[in-house]
Structure formats: structure tokens, C-alpha cells
Amino acid sequence: MQCPTDAMRYRRCFDFGTRHGAGRRVWEIEGSGSFGSGLTTFLLEPGEWAVEIDRPARPARRNGAKNDELDAVCAAREALSRDHLAASRV
């Protein structure tokens, strides 16, 4: 899910996650110490688990097009395959 950077949209992102992820959740944040710091802080306040994820390797795409949905799936698969997840930087 894309999440623009303001408190109202952080809330919508959080509500989406809680509706679709019962129990303990882990939120992967790319750039938790920089552009993702607002969302990370928002998630940590109620006790959510936020981890730093490296930017996924992006294969060359036609015309340099970016695909956020595909990038999110790649990042989730990479995180699920790891034995250790890095704590967020906030």
C-alpha cells in the first residue's frame, strides 16, 4: 500500500494493516531513518514492530518504469527469507 507522508494517511495505512493482519505484525520500512521516519515513528508509538528493509534490487524495466507494487512484493519476500531483521533507525 502506498502511504503519502501525513498523519491522516499514516492512520489509513495503519488501519489497513490492522484489518488485514491480525495479531503481531511487522512493518517493513525502506528508509526508516530518513524519508520513512514519520511513518516509522507513527507505528512505533502504539507498539507496532517496524524494521528497516534494504531497497530491493530492481531489475531493468521497460523505459525505466518503476513499479511500487512489485517492489513491495520483492521486499516482503526478501524479509521473510531472512533469519534476522534490522531494527528501524528511529
C-alpha positions as a Python dict, from the first residue, in 0.01 Angstrom:
ca = {
    (1, 'M'): (0, 0, 0),
    (2, 'Q'): (132, 342, -85),
    (3, 'C'): (124, 583, 204),
    (4, 'P'): (165, 958, 145),
    (5, 'T'): (351, 1133, 425),
    (6, 'D'): (99, 1292, 660),
    (7, 'A'): (-67, 1177, 982),
    (8, 'M'): (-411, 1116, 828),
    (9, 'R'): (-267, 884, 565),
    (10, 'Y'): (-42, 712, 818),
    (11, 'R'): (-363, 636, 1008),
    (12, 'R'): (-524, 492, 692),
    (13, 'C'): (-217, 277, 631),
    (14, 'F'): (-221, 158, 994),
    (15, 'D'): (-595, 82, 980),
    (16, 'F'): (-544, -115, 657),
    (17, 'G'): (-266, -318, 821),
    (18, 'T'): (-466, -394, 1134),
    (19, 'R'): (-770, -503, 929),
    (20, 'H'): (-566, -737, 711),
    (21, 'G'): (-302, -854, 957),
    (22, 'A'): (-444, -993, 1277),
    (23, 'G'): (-212, -1049, 1571),
    (24, 'R'): (152, -944, 1568),
    (25, 'R'): (255, -753, 1257),
    (26, 'V'): (589, -645, 1119),
    (27, 'W'): (609, -331, 910),
    (28, 'E'): (897, -308, 662),
    (29, 'I'): (1008, 50, 616),
    (30, 'E'): (1257, 146, 348),
    (31, 'G'): (1450, 450, 474),
    (32, 'S'): (1321, 444, 833),
    (33, 'G'): (1590, 695, 936),
    (34, 'S'): (1514, 940, 657),
    (35, 'F'): (1204, 973, 438),
    (36, 'G'): (1032, 686, 622),
    (37, 'S'): (1096, 827, 970),
    (38, 'G'): (749, 984, 1011),
    (39, 'L'): (570, 657, 936),
    (40, 'T'): (816, 462, 1150),
    (41, 'T'): (761, 693, 1449),
    (42, 'F'): (384, 672, 1398),
    (43, 'L'): (396, 290, 1400),
    (44, 'L'): (629, 261, 1699),
    (45, 'E'): (408, 477, 1925),
    (46, 'P'): (131, 214, 1959),
    (47, 'G'): (390, -65, 1991),
    (48, 'E'): (400, -194, 1634),
    (49, 'W'): (712, -375, 1511),
    (50, 'A'): (887, -170, 1242),
    (51, 'V'): (1204, -293, 1073),
    (52, 'E'): (1445, -137, 826),
    (53, 'I'): (1450, -309, 491),
    (54, 'D'): (1709, -250, 223),
    (55, 'R'): (1590, -115, -105),
    (56, 'P'): (1514, -423, -316),
    (57, 'A'): (1726, -493, -621),
    (58, 'R'): (1528, -360, -912),
    (59, 'P'): (1567, -539, -1241),
    (60, 'A'): (1577, -324, -1553),
    (61, 'R'): (1228, -236, -1667),
    (62, 'R'): (1099, -112, -1997),
    (63, 'N'): (1152, 264, -2027),
    (64, 'G'): (1287, 276, -1669),
    (65, 'A'): (934, 245, -1530),
    (66, 'K'): (901, 197, -1154),
    (67, 'N'): (651, -48, -1010),
    (68, 'D'): (583, 10, -639),
    (69, 'E'): (356, -294, -606),
    (70, 'L'): (619, -529, -748),
    (71, 'D'): (889, -366, -534),
    (72, 'A'): (675, -421, -222),
    (73, 'V'): (628, -790, -301),
    (74, 'C'): (1003, -832, -362),
    (75, 'A'): (1084, -656, -33),
    (76, 'A'): (837, -875, 160),
    (77, 'R'): (978, -1195, 12),
    (78, 'E'): (1331, -1085, 93),
    (79, 'A'): (1239, -1002, 453),
    (80, 'L'): (1057, -1333, 502),
    (81, 'S'): (1365, -1521, 386),
    (82, 'R'): (1596, -1357, 641),
    (83, 'D'): (1695, -1503, 975),
    (84, 'H'): (1745, -1156, 1124),
    (85, 'L'): (1559, -829, 1061),
    (86, 'A'): (1727, -495, 1131),
    (87, 'A'): (1561, -265, 1384),
    (88, 'S'): (1429, 62, 1249),
    (89, 'R'): (1663, 360, 1271),
    (90, 'V'): (1428, 599, 1452),
}
